[in-house]
């Protein structure tokens, strides 16, 4: 007999906008022009914003980082070594026809221990992007 689980509130558009705003504030404070993507648990776009000064590819990388963090339920910063030769996921980037990107800057979003979405940040150095995304997630109420 299975135990019923309590419903967990999904990531809302309001949550997504709060994540974007927090990540952008952190990036601006560091002098970085960034792009931020927020996906819901199904991988659907909830929010996206690219600073006017951010390189165009930052939009694509932020989305791919969010998608990768969501699919593997792990910060992309923790996956960088796994795709190196000999790593657990070495062939994963080429084995799947999916927009995966194993560069720091993608962070899953959890509520009450359940995966409800992900955020991706692009435009800065990978470690900076990870910090901006992590800061945003930490501030989500």
C-alpha positions in Angstrom: 0.0 0.0 0.0 1.5 3.3 -1.0 1.5 6.4 1.2 -0.1 9.4 -0.4 2.2 12.3 -0.9 1.3 15.9 -0.2 0.9 18.1 -3.2 3.8 20.5 -3.8 3.0 23.9 -5.3 4.4 24.2 -8.8 6.8 26.9 -9.9 4.6 29.9 -10.8 5.2 32.7 -13.2 5.6 35.0 -10.2 8.3 32.7 -8.8 10.0 32.6 -12.2 10.0 36.4 -12.4 11.4 36.6 -8.9 14.2 34.2 -9.9 15.0 36.2 -13.0 15.1 39.5 -11.0 17.3 38.1 -8.3 19.8 36.5 -10.8 19.9 39.8 -12.8 20.5 41.9 -9.7 23.4 39.6 -8.7 24.9 39.8 -12.2 24.5 43.5 -12.3 26.2 43.9 -8.9 29.2 41.9 -10.4 29.2 44.0 -13.6 28.1 41.1 -15.7 25.6 41.4 -18.6 23.6 38.1 -18.4 20.7 36.2 -19.7 18.5 34.2 -17.4 16.1 31.4 -18.2 13.6 29.7 -15.9 11.8 26.5 -16.8 9.0 24.7 -15.0 9.2 21.0 -14.0 8.0 20.0 -17.5 10.8 21.9 -19.2 8.5 24.7 -20.4 9.7 28.3 -20.5 8.3 30.4 -17.7 10.6 33.4 -17.8 13.5 34.7 -19.9 15.4 37.9 -19.9 18.6 38.9 -21.7 20.5 42.1 -20.7 20.8 44.3 -23.8 24.6 44.2 -23.4 24.8 40.4 -23.0 26.4 38.4 -25.9 23.7 36.9 -28.0 24.8 33.3 -27.2 24.1 33.9 -23.5 20.4 33.4 -24.2 21.0 30.0 -25.7 23.5 28.9 -23.0 21.2 30.0 -20.2 18.3 27.9 -21.6 20.5 24.9 -22.2 22.0 25.1 -18.7 18.5 25.3 -17.1 17.3 22.3 -19.2 20.4 20.2 -18.2 19.9 21.0 -14.5 16.3 20.1 -14.8 16.8 16.8 -16.7 19.5 15.6 -14.4 18.2 17.3 -11.2 21.7 18.5 -10.5 23.5 21.8 -10.7 25.5 21.9 -14.0 28.6 22.9 -12.0 28.5 19.4 -10.5 28.4 17.8 -13.9 31.4 19.3 -15.7 33.8 16.6 -14.7 31.2 13.8 -15.5 31.4 14.6 -19.3 35.2 14.6 -19.5 36.9 11.5 -21.0 36.4 8.6 -18.6 33.6 10.4 -16.8 30.2 8.8 -16.0 28.4 10.9 -18.7 31.2 11.2 -21.2 29.1 10.2 -24.2 25.8 11.7 -23.0 26.2 15.1 -24.8 26.5 13.3 -28.1 24.3 10.3 -27.4 21.1 12.2 -26.9 19.5 14.7 -29.3 18.8 17.1 -26.4 19.9 20.7 -25.7 22.2 19.6 -22.8 25.1 21.9 -21.8 27.6 20.8 -19.1 28.9 24.3 -18.1 28.3 25.8 -14.7 25.3 28.1 -14.5 22.2 25.8 -14.3 20.6 25.0 -11.0 17.5 22.9 -10.2 14.7 24.5 -8.2 13.1 22.4 -5.4 10.1 23.0 -3.1 9.5 20.7 -0.1 12.2 18.4 -1.5 10.5 18.0 -5.0 11.9 19.2 -8.3 9.7 22.1 -9.6 11.9 23.7 -12.2 15.3 25.1 -13.0 17.2 28.3 -13.7 20.0 28.9 -16.1 22.3 31.9 -16.3 24.7 32.7 -19.1 26.9 35.7 -19.9 29.6 35.6 -17.2 32.3 33.1 -16.4 30.8 29.7 -15.5 31.5 30.1 -11.8 29.9 33.6 -11.8 26.8 32.2 -13.6 26.5 29.4 -11.1 26.7 31.9 -8.3 24.0 34.1 -9.8 21.7 31.2 -10.3 22.4 29.8 -6.8 21.8 33.2 -5.2 18.4 33.5 -7.0 17.3 30.0 -5.9 18.4 30.6 -2.3 16.2 33.7 -2.2 13.0 32.0 -3.5 10.3 32.0 -0.9 
